[in-house]
Amino acid sequence: MLDAIEREVCRRVDELQEELVDFLRALVRIPTINPPGANYADCAALIGERLREFGYDVQYVEAEDLPESSPSHPRINVIGRMQGRYAHPCLHFNGHIDVVPPGAGWTVDPFDAIVENGRLYGRGVTDQKAGIAASIYAVEAIRRAGVALHGAVEQSATVDEESGGLAGVAYLAERKYFRREAIDHVIITEPLDYDRICIGHRGVYWFDVLMRGRIAHGSMPFLGASAITRMGRLIAAIDRQLKPRLNARRTQMPVEPDGARSATININAVSGGQAMDEPQTPCVADSCRAIFDRRFLIEETLEDVRSEIIEVIESLRQDDPGLTYELIDRLIVHPTMTAPEAKVVAVMSSAIEDVAGCTPPLIASPGTYDQKHFARIAGIEECIAYGPGTLDLAHQPDEYCNLDELRMACKAMALAALRLLDGKKDETAENAE
Ligand SMILES: [Zn+2]
């Protein structure tokens, strides 16, 4: 049930809808494509200026000491802070400004931000510029309603989430812009549908296997040992031995879709022997490399995951004692999950329930997003993802956001901010009117 202040704030969200959509369209029209990380400075400036207009203290933080930040593609993050009467509680909204390349198959211009039948189309509108716009206007609706917040609100728009977030949230957490002593609750505005809350994600272990062989003349392959054949045996062994075991291992985390509640493994790339487009010589391949993508569960440890792989490779030695290989770590992301009973989960749930009329399911992501950096580097336990936009449309051609859902998500964020930060009608502001 909404009280009088909450009803007033929701009315302001309705009133601000046109301005919100205009702002979102302006964001979509800046093609912040990653890779390579284009136009970040323009997008950060647009967001920073709007935040300043809306009463925030704004700072820009460039990850200038990282190799991916260059004069042509600077990695610029923007953080706004608006303090109420006190520094705590502090609610931090975060969204990423980078979008994946548009790819093929669009029937509209991916950077024109066309509105049709109540939908706003464009690359990155769902994932996740709609989330950034919604959280900024949710707090603005509170301000325009003349409601003073007891605690503080922060909004950050960060770079490179799609490529791991190292110059974005990880950079800011490592340099203490995001600290558990300062921030009490984090809402990452990733698209998960306007009526669901995401409380965490699985782990990622990317590794290379470099299989060695022994070169010989291709007309007498029996004198050599093919690294490609060895890799083929490894892939078959993974299918036969490992995959059924992974499939049987189920997590207690509410990962969606259901198939991703099991541990999984995928092969990203295989390359061995001679280069395909070069002239060929008759040789037995003496090396073959494959890149694997193992997604692991919160119930598994990285050490176990790694030794399980080694065990499968070692089992090939029974028939092939001369086998030599290297296993090289490429990327490690640990699983993370916010407790379902955390305050930010309860408050966001009640807000969505009041706006959408149904209890939002708690889900976990099959992939990963910036929650890992808030949780693992900044040490913030109260962290969720909630935002408008449809999860299934992320990275697709003709990506769009339904504008009614945008409005509902904006209201739910406004109610959550009011409830987390104890919004009260500002008497001084009212008397001044
Ligand atoms: Zn995203």
Residues whose N, C-alpha, C, O or C-beta is under 5 A from the ligand:
A	BS01	ZN	D127 Q128 E190
